[in-house]
Each structure stands twice: as structure tokens, then as C-alpha cells.
Amino acid sequence: MDNPQYPLGMHDVPLHDPFVLADTRSGMYYLYNANYYQYRTPEFGDGVSVVMYASPDLVHFSEPRNVLDVTTAPDGAWYDDCDSPWAPEVHEWRGRYWMLVTLHGRRRESAAPTGGPAWYREGHRLRERRGMFAAVADSPEGPFEVIAPERPITPPDDMTLDGTLALDTDGTPWMIYAHEWVQLFDGTMEAVRLDPEDLSQAVDEPVLLWRASEGPWHEDEGDAPAGGWDGDFSTPEVERLLQPGASGYVTDGPFVQRTPNGSLLSVWTSYSRGEYILTQAISRSGAVAGPWEQLPAIDHRDAGHAMIFRAFDGTPMLIMHTNMTRTDESGGKLPSHGIVYEVEVTDDGLVLGRHRADIDGIADPDRDR
């Protein structure tokens, strides 16, 4: 039945890095997504904003609402409007709603990458910067306000993105995030402890969790040794495997979940044979700082940047986006859509369950059109 208040279905809008908040206060689901220039009117920050869709049932969604844009960045802000915010996620924390979001800024002078083979460092320039910020609101419907616009949570010279909130064994908040491959060639996953009174403030220095090249599929594909490069690009193996033009190693989209025995699981996304891949890692100690062990990949169907939420009926659900690299018959890029699965959280990893076509509107995950 048509509902004029919630006229959209999930498949009606392109979604990239989607995040769902199941808000127990209101009994509503809130779906957050980067605008990515889909809505280019002043009402939506001329395309550089975070949009939110509200839903009572995960099937019917409201029209989008602008909950954060960067066209009104204050004087002295580290970021600007050179790109839309990326990968927003929202958590209720101590009575308020906190958004962790990737923001961008133009560099006054381009910079060289800091990692990778010599040919990569010498042949590439970074013309933008990226960092993690926190914004806060009293309602999941916003508007959200960036708390410390003058400096990112992450080190200001690091290209960082896709921060997610993670609680340590003692309840201390941390942020796990990706340190981007474009700066390092071999992207890393890192974490920094946050001030529980103000999630926009880092406490202590970041810690390294793992490198993208540690993904177990790389050895089979012949593009990295077992266990990854460990930051060493000076060996003869580098010259043999990483010729000029070789792809870097990508870390994207962490999100963590506790297992029944207290281990900490993280989904994350990378590439395998040129397509998006959803994979996972586990900290069997339960600590955010690890040590982390890489597990077999979860999904190889060009979908990723996943997060997990619990539906109001108690079912654990996983949402991610499809079509990162897929094209249609004429070679045009397919739009990315949100795709939803039931998921089982076990002590040995996440297991995808039933695909929920009734929610996402995707008839065939292998050929999402």
C-alpha cells in the first residue's frame, strides 16, 4: 500500500556506504548516506551533504532530508566543500546522537605518498586531504553540528576515512578507521581511543591493527606474500610482483561486532581480482588493539562497506552496497544499491544468512541492475 509519508523503497535511491540506525527511542529506522551530488539543490548543500531517510519498517522510506552539509563550514575549518562527506554513521552515546564522518579539504600544495614502492611515491601526488570528524545532534533527524571543525580526530597529515565506533572490553570508546591506500599504497586499519565525554577528541596516539595486504586471498592471487608486506617495499619480491602500474591494497569500511564469547569481529572491505570484496578479521582477546587475525572473506559479489544492526524483531541484519565496479552491457557504471542480509554472529566469524529482497528490492545479488 502506498504511504505518502514514506513513498520510497530502498532500491529507489542509489546508496553508497549506507548506515542504518535502529533507534529504540522513536521506534524508527534511520538510513544515512552521503549525498554524492545526487541532490544538487541549495536545500541539500548543492550536493555536498549527508542525507537521511526515515522508515517505520525498513520497507517504506521518507524523502531524503539534509542532516549535515559542509557549505556552511566556519572560518578556520580544516575541511571545505571540495567533496561530499563520506561514509556517515550515527550512534546514540550518552543521550545524544553522534555522527562519525569523513570530510575533505583542498591542499594548498600537493604532497607525495608516504608509502609503497619508489615508483609509486615518485609518480603520484595527493591534491586533497581527508580526515575523520564527529558531529552531534539531539535527534537522529539532525541537524548535526561538527564539534571541532578546526582539526580532525585523526592525525591531520594522514589520509583517513570510514571511522566506526568500537567499545573496548571495559566500555572505553575507540574509533577504528582506514588509513587510505592512496597515501600508503598498502592501506592500513588503525584505531584511536576517544574521550568518552567528547567523541570528537582523540586520547593517545593511533595504533596499527592490520594492513590490507594481510588479506589471505593476496597470496593465492600472487600479488603479496603470506602475511602481507609488513610495510617493507625494498625486497626483491617487490620488484617481481609490484611492477609500475600495479594496484595498491585497499582498506575500507570497518564495523565491529561482539561475538558470544566476547571476541571482537570487524567486517572490512578490499579488492580481489579487481572487484569489491567483503571480508572480516577477529580480535580473539576482545581488545580493540588486538592482536587481529584475518578470516576468510564473506562475500565476493562486488559488494561491501557493510554494517550490522538489529531489527526491532531482534534479527541481526547486515547492509552494504553493491555494484562498486560492475557495468551494464554498454559499459556504463551501474548505480550502487543497498543490499540486506540476515547475519549470524558466531565465535568464529560472521555468516551471511537469508538475502532480504523484501527490504532491498534486489531480485538477484549476482546481477543487481
C-alpha positions as CSV (number, residue, x, y, z in Angstrom):
1,M,0.0,0.0,0.0
2,D,1.3,3.4,-0.9
3,N,2.2,5.6,2.0
4,P,2.6,9.3,1.2
5,Q,4.7,9.9,4.2
6,Y,7.1,7.1,3.3
7,P,6.9,7.0,-0.5
8,L,10.3,5.4,-1.3
9,G,11.7,1.9,-1.3
10,M,15.4,1.2,-0.6
11,H,16.0,0.4,-4.3
12,D,14.6,3.7,-5.4
13,V,17.7,5.6,-4.3
14,P,21.4,4.9,-5.0
15,L,23.2,4.1,-1.8
16,H,26.9,4.0,-1.2
17,D,28.3,3.2,2.3
18,P,24.8,3.0,3.8
19,F,24.3,3.1,7.6
20,V,21.1,2.1,9.4
21,L,20.4,3.3,13.0
22,A,17.6,1.3,14.6
23,D,16.5,3.9,17.1
24,T,14.8,2.4,20.1
25,R,13.7,5.8,21.4
26,S,11.5,6.5,18.5
27,G,10.9,3.0,17.1
28,M,12.2,4.2,13.7
29,Y,14.9,3.2,11.4
30,Y,17.2,5.9,10.0
31,L,19.2,5.3,6.9
32,Y,22.2,7.7,6.4
33,N,24.1,8.1,3.2
34,A,26.5,10.6,1.5
35,N,24.7,12.8,-1.0
36,Y,27.5,12.3,-3.6
37,Y,25.8,15.1,-5.7
38,Q,22.6,13.2,-6.1
39,Y,20.6,16.2,-4.8
40,R,22.3,19.3,-6.1
41,T,19.9,22.0,-4.8
42,P,20.8,24.6,-2.1
43,E,18.5,22.7,0.2
44,F,21.0,19.8,0.0
45,G,24.2,21.7,0.2
46,D,24.5,21.8,-3.6
47,G,25.3,18.1,-3.5
48,V,27.9,18.1,-0.6
49,S,25.9,16.8,2.3
50,V,24.7,13.8,4.4
51,V,21.1,12.7,3.7
52,M,18.8,10.7,5.9
53,Y,15.8,8.6,5.1
54,A,13.4,7.6,7.9
55,S,11.4,4.4,7.9
56,P,9.0,2.7,10.3
57,D,9.5,-0.8,8.8
58,L,12.7,-0.9,6.6
59,V,10.4,-1.2,3.5
60,H,8.9,2.3,3.2
61,F,11.2,5.3,3.4
62,S,10.7,9.0,3.6
63,E,12.0,11.5,1.1
64,P,15.6,12.5,1.9
65,R,16.5,15.1,4.5
66,N,19.7,17.0,4.6
67,V,21.2,16.5,8.1
68,L,24.7,17.8,7.5
69,D,26.3,19.8,4.8
70,V,29.7,21.4,4.6
71,T,28.9,24.5,2.5
72,T,28.5,26.4,5.8
73,A,31.9,25.4,7.2
74,P,33.1,28.1,9.7
75,D,36.2,30.2,9.1
76,G,39.3,28.2,10.1
77,A,37.7,24.8,9.3
78,W,40.1,22.1,8.3
79,Y,37.7,20.9,5.7
80,D,35.9,22.5,2.8
81,D,33.3,21.8,0.1
82,C,35.6,20.1,-2.4
83,D,33.8,16.8,-1.9
84,S,30.7,15.4,-0.3
85,P,31.1,13.9,3.2
86,W,31.8,10.2,3.0
87,A,30.5,7.2,5.0
88,P,28.5,8.8,7.7
89,E,27.5,6.6,10.7
90,V,25.4,7.6,13.7
91,H,25.4,6.2,17.2
92,E,23.5,7.1,20.3
93,W,26.0,7.9,23.0
94,R,25.2,9.3,26.5
95,G,21.8,10.7,25.4
96,R,22.9,12.4,22.2
97,Y,23.4,11.2,18.6
98,W,27.0,11.2,17.3
99,M,27.9,11.1,13.6
100,L,31.4,9.9,12.6
101,V,32.0,11.2,9.1
102,T,34.9,11.6,6.6
103,L,35.4,15.2,5.4
104,H,37.8,16.6,2.8
105,G,39.9,19.7,2.1
106,R,41.9,21.1,-0.8
107,R,45.6,21.0,-0.2
108,R,47.4,24.3,-0.7
109,E,50.4,22.3,-2.1
110,S,50.2,18.7,-3.4
111,A,52.0,16.1,-1.5
112,A,53.7,12.8,-2.3
113,P,52.5,9.4,-0.9
114,T,54.4,8.3,2.1
115,G,54.5,4.5,1.4
116,G,54.8,1.9,-1.3
117,P,57.4,1.2,-4.0
118,A,59.6,4.0,-5.1
119,W,57.8,4.2,-8.5
120,Y,54.5,4.8,-6.7
121,R,55.8,7.5,-4.3
122,E,57.6,9.3,-7.1
123,G,54.8,9.1,-9.7
124,H,51.7,10.2,-7.6
125,R,50.6,13.4,-5.9
126,L,47.9,14.0,-3.3
127,R,45.8,17.1,-4.1
128,E,43.2,16.7,-1.3
129,R,43.3,15.7,2.3
130,R,40.8,13.5,4.2
131,G,40.1,13.2,7.9
132,M,37.6,11.9,10.4
133,F,35.3,14.3,12.3
134,A,32.5,13.9,14.8
135,A,29.2,15.8,14.6
136,V,26.4,15.7,17.2
137,A,22.6,16.3,17.3
138,D,19.9,15.8,19.9
139,S,17.8,13.8,17.4
140,P,18.7,11.2,14.8
141,E,16.9,13.5,12.3
142,G,19.5,16.2,12.9
143,P,20.7,18.7,12.1
144,F,24.2,17.6,13.1
145,E,26.9,20.1,14.0
146,V,30.6,19.4,13.6
147,I,32.1,19.7,17.1
148,A,35.7,20.6,16.3
149,P,35.9,21.8,12.7
150,E,39.4,23.1,13.0
151,R,41.1,19.7,13.3
152,P,40.2,16.1,12.5
153,I,40.1,13.4,15.2
154,T,42.8,11.5,13.2
155,P,46.3,12.9,12.6
156,P,45.8,15.9,10.2
157,D,48.5,14.8,7.8
158,D,47.1,11.3,7.4
159,M,44.6,10.4,4.7
160,T,41.9,8.8,6.8
161,L,38.3,7.7,6.2
162,D,35.4,5.4,7.2
163,G,35.7,5.7,11.0
164,T,33.5,3.5,13.1
165,L,32.7,3.5,16.9
166,A,34.1,0.5,18.8
167,L,33.8,-0.2,22.5
168,D,36.7,-1.9,24.3
169,T,36.3,-4.7,26.9
170,D,35.9,-2.0,29.6
171,G,33.5,0.1,27.6
172,T,36.0,2.7,26.6
173,P,35.1,4.2,23.2
174,W,37.6,3.9,20.3
175,M,37.3,4.8,16.7
176,I,38.6,2.2,14.1
177,Y,39.3,3.8,10.7
178,A,41.1,3.2,7.4
179,H,44.3,5.0,6.6
180,E,44.0,5.2,2.9
181,W,45.9,3.3,0.4
182,V,46.4,6.4,-1.9
183,Q,48.9,7.7,0.7
184,L,50.4,4.4,1.9
185,F,49.9,2.1,-1.2
186,D,49.3,-0.7,1.4
187,G,46.3,0.7,3.3
188,T,46.0,0.1,7.0
189,M,43.3,-0.2,9.6
190,E,44.1,1.8,12.7
191,A,42.3,2.8,15.9
192,V,42.4,5.7,18.3
193,R,40.9,5.9,21.8
194,L,38.3,8.6,22.2
195,D,37.3,10.9,25.1
196,P,34.1,9.4,26.5
197,E,32.9,12.9,27.3
198,D,33.6,14.2,23.8
199,L,33.9,11.8,20.9
200,S,35.5,14.5,18.8
201,Q,38.7,14.3,20.8
202,A,41.3,11.6,20.5
203,V,43.2,10.3,23.5
204,D,46.7,9.0,22.9
205,E,48.2,8.1,19.5
206,P,46.6,5.8,17.0
207,V,47.6,2.1,16.9
208,L,48.0,-0.1,13.9
209,L,45.6,-3.0,13.7
210,W,46.4,-4.6,10.3
211,R,47.5,-3.9,6.7
212,A,45.4,-4.5,3.6
213,S,48.0,-6.8,2.1
214,E,47.4,-9.3,5.0
215,G,44.2,-10.3,3.4
216,P,44.6,-14.1,2.9
217,W,43.4,-14.0,-0.7
218,H,46.5,-12.0,-1.8
219,E,48.9,-14.9,-1.6
220,D,46.7,-17.0,-3.8
221,E,46.4,-14.2,-6.3
222,G,50.2,-13.8,-6.4
223,D,50.2,-10.1,-5.5
224,A,51.6,-10.2,-1.9
225,P,53.4,-12.7,0.3
226,A,51.8,-14.6,3.1
227,G,51.0,-12.2,5.9
228,G,51.4,-9.1,3.7
229,W,54.2,-6.7,3.1
230,D,54.6,-5.5,6.7
231,G,55.5,-2.1,5.3
232,D,58.6,-3.4,3.6
233,F,58.8,-2.5,-0.1
234,S,62.6,-2.9,-0.5
235,T,62.8,-6.6,-1.2
236,P,63.4,-8.4,-4.5
237,E,59.8,-9.7,-4.2
238,V,58.6,-6.2,-4.6
239,E,60.4,-5.8,-7.9
240,R,59.0,-9.2,-9.1
241,L,55.3,-8.6,-8.0
242,L,54.8,-4.9,-8.0
243,Q,55.7,-3.5,-11.4
244,P,54.9,0.1,-12.1
245,G,51.1,0.4,-12.5
246,A,50.3,-2.4,-10.1
247,S,47.3,-1.7,-7.8
248,G,47.6,-0.7,-4.2
249,Y,46.0,-2.5,-1.4
250,V,42.7,-1.1,-0.1
251,T,41.2,-0.9,3.4
252,D,37.6,0.3,3.6
253,G,34.6,0.3,5.8
254,P,35.3,-1.3,9.2
255,F,32.4,-2.1,11.5
256,V,32.7,-4.2,14.7
257,Q,30.5,-6.7,16.5
258,R,31.0,-8.7,19.7
259,T,30.7,-12.5,19.4
260,P,29.0,-14.6,22.1
261,N,32.4,-15.4,23.8
262,G,33.5,-11.8,23.8
263,S,35.8,-11.8,20.8
264,L,35.6,-8.7,18.6
265,L,34.8,-9.1,14.9
266,S,35.4,-6.5,12.3
267,V,34.0,-6.6,8.8
268,W,36.0,-4.6,6.3
269,T,36.2,-4.2,2.5
270,S,39.0,-4.5,0.0
271,Y,39.5,-5.8,-3.6
272,S,40.1,-9.2,-5.0
273,R,40.8,-9.7,-8.7
274,G,39.6,-6.1,-9.4
275,E,36.2,-6.4,-7.6
276,Y,35.0,-5.3,-4.2
277,I,35.2,-8.0,-1.6
278,L,33.6,-8.2,1.9
279,T,36.0,-9.8,4.4
280,Q,36.5,-9.9,8.2
281,A,39.0,-10.0,11.0
282,I,38.8,-11.1,14.6
283,S,40.4,-10.0,17.9
284,R,40.1,-13.1,20.0
285,S,41.4,-11.1,23.0
286,G,38.3,-8.9,22.6
287,A,40.5,-5.8,22.8
288,V,40.3,-3.2,20.1
289,A,44.1,-3.1,19.9
290,G,44.1,-6.8,19.0
291,P,46.0,-8.8,18.0
292,W,43.9,-9.2,14.9
293,E,43.6,-12.3,12.8
294,Q,42.4,-12.3,9.2
295,L,39.5,-14.6,8.4
296,P,38.2,-16.0,5.1
297,A,36.2,-13.5,3.0
298,I,32.4,-13.3,3.4
299,D,31.2,-12.2,0.0
300,H,32.9,-11.9,-3.4
301,R,30.0,-10.4,-5.4
302,D,31.3,-6.8,-5.8
303,A,29.5,-5.6,-2.6
304,G,31.0,-4.2,0.6
305,H,31.3,-1.4,3.2
306,A,29.0,-3.3,5.5
307,M,27.5,-2.6,8.9
308,I,25.3,-4.6,11.2
309,F,22.2,-3.6,13.1
310,R,19.5,-5.4,15.0
311,A,16.0,-5.1,13.6
312,F,13.2,-4.4,16.1
313,D,12.1,-8.0,15.9
314,G,15.6,-9.0,17.2
315,T,17.0,-10.2,13.9
316,P,20.7,-9.3,13.3
317,M,20.9,-7.7,9.8
318,L,23.8,-6.7,7.6
319,I,23.6,-3.9,5.0
320,M,26.2,-3.0,2.4
321,H,26.3,-1.6,-1.1
322,T,26.5,-3.4,-4.4
323,N,28.0,-2.5,-7.8
324,M,31.3,-1.0,-6.8
325,T,32.9,-2.0,-10.2
326,R,30.0,-3.6,-12.2
327,T,29.0,-2.2,-15.6
328,D,26.0,-2.7,-17.8
329,E,26.1,-4.2,-21.3
330,S,27.2,-0.9,-22.8
331,G,30.0,-0.4,-20.3
332,G,28.2,2.2,-18.2
333,K,28.7,2.1,-14.5
334,L,25.8,0.5,-12.6
335,P,24.3,2.5,-9.7
336,S,25.2,1.3,-6.2
337,H,22.3,0.0,-4.2
338,G,21.9,-1.1,-0.6
339,I,21.6,-4.8,-0.1
340,V,20.5,-6.5,3.1
341,Y,21.1,-10.0,4.6
342,E,20.3,-11.6,7.8
343,V,23.6,-12.4,9.5
344,E,24.7,-14.9,12.2
345,V,27.4,-13.7,14.6
346,T,29.5,-16.7,15.7
347,D,32.6,-17.1,17.8
348,D,34.5,-17.9,14.6
349,G,33.2,-15.2,12.4
350,L,30.1,-13.7,10.6
351,V,28.0,-15.9,8.3
352,L,25.6,-14.4,5.8
353,G,22.1,-15.7,6.0
354,R,19.0,-15.1,4.0
355,H,19.0,-12.3,1.5
356,R,16.2,-9.9,2.2
357,A,14.9,-8.9,-1.2
358,D,11.7,-7.8,0.5
359,I,13.7,-5.0,2.1
360,D,16.3,-4.0,-0.6
361,G,14.3,-4.8,-3.8
362,I,17.2,-6.7,-5.4
363,A,16.0,-9.8,-7.1
364,D,19.4,-11.3,-7.9
365,P,22.5,-10.2,-5.9
366,D,24.8,-11.7,-8.6
367,R,23.3,-9.4,-11.3
368,D,22.0,-6.3,-9.5
369,R,20.6,-4.0,-12.1
